[in-house]
Amino acid sequence: MKNKINFKTSDLEKMEKQTVVHLINSLGGFKSVALVGTSDKNGNTNLSVFSSFFHIGANPPLIGMIFRPRPPERDSMRNILSTGFYTLNHINEDIYRQAHQTSARYDTEISEFDVTGLSKEYKNDFFAPFVAESNIQLGIQFKDKIDIAINNTTLIIGEIVEVFLPEDCLSDDGFVNLEKANTITCSGLDSYHKTVQLDRLSYAKPNKEITSLLDN
């Protein structure tokens, strides 16, 4: 086994700020990454890549998303709070470079859809725009906002009210095959990854052997 490096808080304080940012962001492991689509009440659209969202519950179907410290003002959060709607669009191999470009800080009047060439898609009279090039798209309705004082971040909680995904990616038991949908993942702030499924395992119970669902 290779030797391990040991970092203490005192060591982090001596590092360059950007080095610490990359280090700590990477330590969280692989993360979900998606494009958040919003619009203001005048129809001006915004698109931004996020890797800070996570599952909260299935009934109701809730997703949480962390917004970084303010200022600066975040167009995505402002639009979510003012309109109550946004979309989460899975990123695939074909669009990850364009998705990454949306992390640049454009002026409010400039739409990331336009500068990246990604296409706005409106469906089922849902207020916020979906990304047409995304294979899995979620329409989210805002439910709650929680300010986190310890680092001046904000947790936005939304409920999934619309789901669009390829028919052949949905299993009979409800499991969504993300690899078949070409969904990618990320680590840190700027590293994008494909995935390889190792297995699907049976529900774990005491005194019952775990079996592979892929063998069925």
Secondary structure, 3 states (H helix, E strand, C coil): CCCCCCCCHHHHCCCCHHHHHHHHHHHCCCEECEEEEEECCCCCEEEEEECCEEEEEECCEEEEEEECCCCCCCHHHHHHHHHCEEEEEECECCCHHHHHHCCCCCCCCCCHHHHHCCCEECCCCCCCCEECCCCCEEEEEEEEEEEECCCCEEEEEEEEEEEECCHHHECCCCCECCCCCCECEEECCCEEECCCCCCCECCCCCCCCCCEHHHC
